């Protein structure tokens, strides 16, 4: 591999999905180029608090993108939920975010063009990502062209499959069809073992990863009879936080030939 090819390899942007300010700091320490700040990752990610956005911006030197999603579940939103999204975008802008991450669909599963465009206009000059709501659309190639026409900067996708490895062929085709008109950013199941393969086959310029490790609670007294979540819940005295060393391994993997 030539020096120029090696330099091109190192230009792959690594975005780390995090659900806390602590994890955002760890992601930067591990070499991330950008973080996507979320809450409630058990539900696929929802809008983080204003306090989390403010403190993340204060403590980060890398780019900060904020997911704008008022709840878990599907991506067909009510009028009130849409108003919440607009206000959350304004808050993210005021608190210094570099970008927002959105995703809105119609009942038939197609991209909600009117509302998507409205949120993009409200968000500018921030960068705008359309998240994995894209993976729930019936025709990825139609959705691709719709989002390009709407002015979205990037699409986060697992290739409409459970993981990027299963969706890698579609991701590769999306990159080809996009032809640099929009960024195709794979995410979902990427790790230090497979990221080099995904980058090399697809030719993507950005990747979306996590790098969690479980951390035991420091609580000494524990009431094991009570829990705060629903029936499907994470352990009360165990939490997942971003591991800087895992992110470092992923960043190294992206740079490999």
C-alpha positions as CSV (number, residue, x, y, z in Angstrom):
1,X,0.0,0.0,0.0
2,X,1.3,3.4,-1.0
3,X,1.7,6.4,1.4
4,X,-1.2,8.1,-0.3
5,X,-3.5,5.0,0.2
6,X,-2.4,4.8,3.8
7,X,-3.3,8.5,4.3
8,X,-6.7,7.9,2.7
9,X,-7.3,5.0,5.2
10,X,-6.7,7.3,8.1
11,X,-9.3,9.8,6.9
12,X,-12.2,7.5,7.9
13,X,-14.2,9.3,10.6
14,X,-15.1,7.4,13.7
15,X,-18.3,8.4,15.4
16,X,-19.0,6.8,18.8
17,X,-22.6,6.4,20.1
18,X,-22.7,7.2,23.8
19,X,-25.4,7.7,26.4
20,X,-23.5,9.8,29.0
21,X,-21.1,12.6,29.3
22,X,-18.6,10.2,31.0
23,X,-18.8,7.9,28.0
24,X,-18.4,10.8,25.6
25,X,-15.2,11.8,27.3
26,X,-13.9,8.2,27.2
27,X,-14.7,8.1,23.5
28,X,-12.6,11.1,22.8
29,X,-9.8,9.7,24.9
30,X,-9.9,6.5,22.8
31,X,-9.4,8.5,19.6
32,X,-13.0,9.2,18.3
33,X,-13.5,12.0,15.9
34,X,-17.1,12.6,16.9
35,X,-19.8,11.4,19.4
36,X,-23.5,10.9,19.0
37,X,-25.0,11.7,22.4
38,X,-28.2,9.8,23.2
39,X,-30.3,8.7,26.2
40,X,-32.1,5.4,26.6
41,X,-30.0,3.2,24.3
42,X,-32.1,0.2,25.4
43,X,-34.8,1.8,23.2
44,X,-32.4,2.6,20.4
45,X,-31.6,6.1,21.6
46,X,-33.7,9.1,22.6
47,X,-32.9,12.8,23.0
48,X,-30.5,13.5,25.9
49,X,-31.1,16.1,28.5
50,X,-30.1,19.7,28.1
51,X,-27.7,19.2,31.0
52,X,-26.0,16.3,29.3
53,X,-25.6,18.3,26.0
54,X,-24.2,21.3,27.8
55,X,-21.7,19.3,29.9
56,X,-20.7,17.2,26.9
57,X,-19.9,20.3,24.9
58,X,-18.0,21.8,27.8
59,X,-15.8,18.7,28.2
60,X,-15.2,17.7,24.5
61,X,-12.8,19.0,21.9
62,X,-14.3,16.7,19.2
63,X,-17.5,17.1,17.3
64,X,-20.8,16.5,19.2
65,X,-23.9,15.3,17.4
66,X,-27.2,15.0,19.3
67,X,-30.0,12.6,18.6
68,X,-33.4,14.2,18.3
69,X,-35.9,11.4,19.0
70,X,-38.7,12.1,21.6
71,X,-39.4,8.4,22.3
72,X,-38.5,4.8,21.4
73,X,-40.6,2.7,19.1
74,X,-41.5,3.5,15.5
75,X,-40.6,6.7,13.6
76,X,-44.2,7.9,12.8
77,X,-44.5,10.9,15.1
78,X,-47.6,12.9,16.2
79,X,-47.9,16.7,15.8
80,X,-47.0,17.2,19.4
81,X,-43.9,14.9,19.1
82,X,-42.8,16.9,16.0
83,X,-43.1,20.1,18.0
84,X,-40.9,18.6,20.7
85,X,-38.3,17.7,18.1
86,X,-38.2,21.2,16.8
87,X,-37.7,22.6,20.3
88,X,-35.0,20.0,21.1
89,X,-33.1,21.0,17.9
90,X,-33.2,24.7,19.0
91,X,-31.9,23.6,22.4
92,X,-29.1,21.5,20.9
93,X,-28.0,24.5,18.7
94,X,-28.0,26.9,21.7
95,X,-25.9,24.5,23.7
96,X,-23.2,24.2,21.0
97,X,-23.9,20.9,19.3
98,X,-22.2,20.5,15.9
99,X,-25.0,18.3,14.5
100,X,-28.3,16.7,15.0
101,X,-29.5,13.2,14.2
102,X,-33.1,12.8,13.0
103,X,-35.4,10.2,11.4
104,X,-39.1,10.6,10.5
105,X,-41.3,8.3,8.4
106,X,-44.8,8.3,7.1
107,X,-47.3,5.5,7.9
108,X,-46.3,3.7,4.7
109,X,-42.7,3.6,5.8
110,X,-41.4,6.2,3.3
111,X,-39.4,9.2,4.5
112,X,-41.6,12.0,5.8
113,X,-40.2,14.5,3.3
114,X,-42.0,17.6,4.5
115,X,-41.2,17.3,8.1
116,X,-37.6,16.1,7.5
117,X,-37.0,19.2,5.3
118,X,-38.5,21.4,8.0
119,X,-36.1,20.0,10.7
120,X,-33.1,20.3,8.4
121,X,-33.9,24.0,7.8
122,X,-34.3,24.6,11.5
123,X,-31.0,22.8,12.3
124,X,-28.8,24.6,9.8
125,X,-25.9,25.4,9.8
126,X,-25.5,22.2,11.9
127,X,-24.8,18.9,10.2
128,X,-27.8,16.6,9.8
129,X,-27.7,12.8,10.0
130,X,-30.7,10.7,9.1
131,X,-30.5,7.7,11.5
132,X,-31.6,4.1,11.2
133,X,-35.2,5.0,10.5
134,X,-33.7,4.6,7.0
135,X,-33.5,0.8,7.7
136,X,-37.3,0.7,8.2
137,X,-38.1,2.1,4.8
138,X,-39.5,-0.2,2.1
139,X,-37.2,0.8,-0.7
140,X,-33.6,1.9,0.3
141,X,-32.7,3.3,-3.1
142,X,-35.8,5.5,-3.3
143,X,-35.2,6.6,0.3
144,X,-31.5,7.4,-0.6
145,X,-32.6,9.7,-3.4
146,X,-35.2,11.3,-1.3
147,X,-32.7,12.1,1.5
148,X,-30.2,13.4,-1.0
149,X,-32.9,15.8,-2.4
150,X,-33.8,16.9,1.1
151,X,-30.3,18.0,1.8
152,X,-29.3,15.4,4.5
153,X,-25.6,15.2,5.1
154,X,-25.3,11.5,6.0
155,X,-27.4,8.3,6.4
156,X,-26.7,5.9,9.3
157,X,-27.6,2.4,8.3
158,X,-27.0,-1.2,9.0
159,X,-28.0,-2.1,5.4
160,X,-31.6,-2.8,6.5
161,X,-30.4,-5.9,8.4
162,X,-29.7,-6.7,12.1
163,X,-26.0,-5.9,11.7
164,X,-23.7,-4.3,9.2
165,X,-22.1,-7.6,8.3
166,X,-25.5,-9.0,7.2
167,X,-26.3,-5.7,5.4
168,X,-22.8,-5.1,3.9
169,X,-23.8,-5.8,0.3
170,X,-26.5,-3.2,0.5
171,X,-24.2,-0.7,2.3
172,X,-21.7,-1.2,-0.5
173,X,-24.4,-0.6,-3.2
174,X,-25.6,2.5,-1.4
175,X,-22.1,4.0,-1.3
176,X,-21.9,3.3,-5.1
177,X,-25.2,4.9,-5.8
178,X,-24.7,7.8,-3.5
179,X,-21.5,8.7,-5.5
180,X,-20.3,11.2,-2.9
181,X,-23.6,13.1,-2.9
182,X,-24.3,12.0,0.6
183,X,-22.3,10.1,3.3
184,X,-23.3,6.5,3.9
185,X,-22.3,5.7,7.5
186,X,-22.5,2.0,8.6
187,X,-23.5,1.3,12.1
188,X,-24.8,-1.7,14.1
189,X,-22.5,-4.5,15.2
190,X,-19.2,-2.9,14.2
191,X,-16.3,-3.7,16.4
192,X,-12.5,-4.0,16.3
193,X,-12.7,-7.4,14.7
194,X,-14.8,-6.6,11.7
195,X,-14.5,-2.9,11.0
196,X,-11.5,-3.2,8.7
197,X,-13.5,-5.6,6.5
198,X,-16.5,-3.4,6.4
199,X,-14.5,-0.3,5.5
200,X,-12.5,-2.1,2.8
201,X,-15.4,-3.7,1.1
202,X,-17.8,-0.8,1.2
203,X,-15.4,2.2,0.8
204,X,-17.2,4.2,3.4
205,X,-15.6,7.4,4.8
206,X,-17.4,7.4,8.2
207,X,-18.3,4.7,10.7
208,X,-20.7,4.6,13.7
209,X,-19.6,2.4,16.6
210,X,-20.0,1.7,20.3
211,X,-17.4,0.4,22.7
212,X,-19.2,-0.5,25.9
213,X,-17.9,-2.4,28.9
214,X,-19.9,-3.3,32.0
215,X,-19.0,-1.4,35.2
216,X,-20.1,-2.6,38.6
217,X,-22.1,-0.2,40.8
218,X,-20.3,1.4,43.8
219,X,-23.4,1.1,46.0
220,X,-22.7,-0.8,49.2
221,X,-26.3,-1.2,50.4
222,X,-28.4,-3.0,47.8
223,X,-32.1,-3.7,47.9
224,X,-32.3,-6.6,45.5
225,X,-36.1,-6.8,45.8
226,X,-36.7,-3.5,44.0
227,X,-35.9,-2.4,40.5
228,X,-36.6,0.9,38.6
229,X,-37.1,-0.4,35.1
230,X,-39.7,-2.5,33.3
231,X,-39.7,-6.3,32.9
232,X,-37.0,-6.1,30.3
233,X,-34.3,-4.1,32.0
234,X,-30.6,-3.8,32.6
235,X,-29.2,-5.0,35.9
236,X,-29.8,-2.5,38.7
237,X,-26.2,-2.5,39.9
238,X,-24.4,-2.8,36.6
239,X,-24.1,-0.2,33.9
240,X,-22.5,-0.1,30.4
241,X,-20.0,2.7,29.8
242,X,-17.8,3.4,26.8
243,X,-14.3,1.9,27.1
244,X,-11.6,4.1,25.8
245,X,-9.4,1.1,25.0
246,X,-12.1,-0.5,22.9
247,X,-12.5,2.7,20.9
248,X,-8.7,2.9,20.4
249,X,-8.8,-0.6,19.0
250,X,-11.6,0.3,16.6
251,X,-9.7,3.5,15.5
252,X,-6.7,1.4,14.8
253,X,-8.8,-1.1,12.8
254,X,-10.1,1.6,10.6
255,X,-6.5,2.7,9.7
256,X,-5.4,-0.8,8.8
257,X,-4.9,-1.7,5.1
